[in-house]
């Protein structure tokens, strides 16, 4: 289910947009992980690559 939600967010988020994840979420094993760069990995803040 998490992969489905991340896929939906990725499709809706513009390039350069920010994605904040909660304490239980992770991009580590997600198929969308290569599309993001970590802004603050401790706070789980990512930016969608252009």
C-alpha positions in Angstrom: 0.0 0.0 0.0 2.8 2.4 0.8 4.3 2.0 -2.7 0.9 2.9 -4.2 0.7 6.0 -2.1 4.3 7.1 -2.9 3.6 6.5 -6.6 0.5 8.8 -6.4 2.4 11.5 -4.6 5.3 11.3 -7.1 2.9 11.7 -10.0 1.2 14.7 -8.4 4.4 16.4 -7.2 6.2 18.8 -9.6 9.9 18.6 -10.2 11.8 20.3 -7.4 8.8 19.8 -5.0 9.3 18.5 -1.5 8.1 15.3 0.1 8.0 14.9 3.8 7.5 11.4 5.3 6.4 10.3 8.7 8.3 8.2 11.2 7.0 5.0 9.8 7.4 5.8 6.1 10.6 5.2 4.0 11.8 5.6 0.4 14.5 3.1 0.9 12.9 0.1 -0.8 10.5 2.0 -3.0 10.5 2.0 -6.8 10.3 5.8 -6.7 13.4 6.3 -4.5 15.7 7.2 -7.5 13.4 10.1 -8.4 14.2 11.9 -5.1 17.2 13.4 -3.4 17.5 13.7 0.4 17.3 17.3 1.7 17.4 16.1 5.3 17.4 12.4 5.7 17.1 12.6 9.5 13.8 14.5 9.2 12.8 12.5 6.1 12.6 15.5 3.8 13.2 14.8 0.1 13.1 16.8 -3.1 11.9 15.4 -6.4 14.7 15.5 -9.0 14.2 17.4 -12.2 
